[in-house]
Amino acid sequence: MAKRGGFPGGMGNMNNLMKQAQKMQKQMAETTKALEEKNYEASAGGGVVSVTVSGKKEVVAVKIAEEVVDPDDIEMLEDLIMAATNEALREMETDAQNQMSKFTGGLGGGFGF
C-alpha cells in the first residue's frame, strides 16, 4: 500500500526548509531595519530646494536656497518642495523594492514598501 500525505523527503527535509525560512525572515528583518536607517536626498529647481527623507518615509530635512524665496511666487516654492520630496520618496521606494526583491524573487510581496 502506498504512503499517503506527508512531506516529500521526510521530516529532515521539512526541518531544513523551516531553518531556511527562519534565516530568510531574520535577513529580511535586518534589511528592513537597515533601510529604515538610511536617508534619501533629492533636489529640484537645479538644486535650489533639496529634501531628505528617511527610510521610514519621514521628511528629515528641507533646504531652500535664499534666492528662490520670492514672496510674490510662493506657488513656485511649494512646487519645488513637492517635487524634491516626491523624488526623494521615489528613490527610497526603489531602493526598498530592490533590496526586498532579493527575498521575494521579484514577486512584489506586500511588505509595505
N, C-alpha and C positions, 0 to 999 in steps of 0.2 A: 504494500500500500504506500502510495506516495505521500510525502510530507506536505501538509498544507499550512499556509500562513507563515509567519516568522520572517526573519530578515535574512536576505541572501548573504551568505558569507559567515553567518553565525554572530554571536554576541561580541566577539572580539572586534569584528569589523564595525559593529554598532558603537562600541566604546571609542574606537579611533575616530569615527565620524563625530561623536559628541565632543571629543577633545579638540578636534579641528574647529568645530563650531564655536566652542568656548574661546579658543585662541583668536579666531576672527572677530568675535564680539569684543574682546579686550583690545585688539588692534583698532577696531572702529571707534571705540570709546576714546582711545589715545589720540586718534586722528581728529575726532570731533573737538576734543579739548585743545589741541594744537591750533586748529582752525579758528576757534573762538578767541584765542590769544593773539592772533595776527591782526594787523591793521592794513587797510587798503586805502590808498590816496588817489584821487583823480582831480583834474583841474578843468576849467572851462575858460573861454574868452582869451585864449593864448596864455593862460597861467595867472590871470588876474584874480581868479577865485579858485581856491582849492578846498576840498573836503576830504576828511579822513573818517572812515567808518571802521568799526571793529567787526570781527567775525561773528559777533553776537547781534549784528545788524543795528548797532547804535552809532550815531554820529559822535565822534570823539573830538573833532577839531574842524573849525572853519577858518580859513584865512582869506582876507579880502584886501587887495591892493588899494591903497588910498585913492589912486587916480580913477578907479571905477565907481567910487561913491559919488553919485550925482543926485542931489535931492529932487531934481526935475525928471529923473528917469529911474525911479525905484523899480519899475517893472523889469527893466533890463537886468538889474542886480538880482532880483528874485529869480529870473530865468537862468542866470549863470549859476546861482547857488543850487537850483533844482537840477540843472544839467550835470554839474560836478557830483552832486550827491547820487544821482541815478547811475552815473558811470562807475563810481566807487562801489556801489551796491552790486552792479553787474559783475565787476571784477571779483568781488567777494563770492558771489554765487557761482561764477565759472570755476574759480579755484576750488570751492567746496565740492562741486559736482565732479571735477576731475579727480580730486582726492578720494571721494567716496566711490567712484566708479571702479576703483581697484578692488573693492569688496563686492560690489553688486554686479560686476561684469558688464557694466553699461546698461543695465536694465532699468535704471532710474531709481527704484526702491524708495519709498516715501520716508525720507529721513528729515524732512523739514528744511532742506536747503534749497 
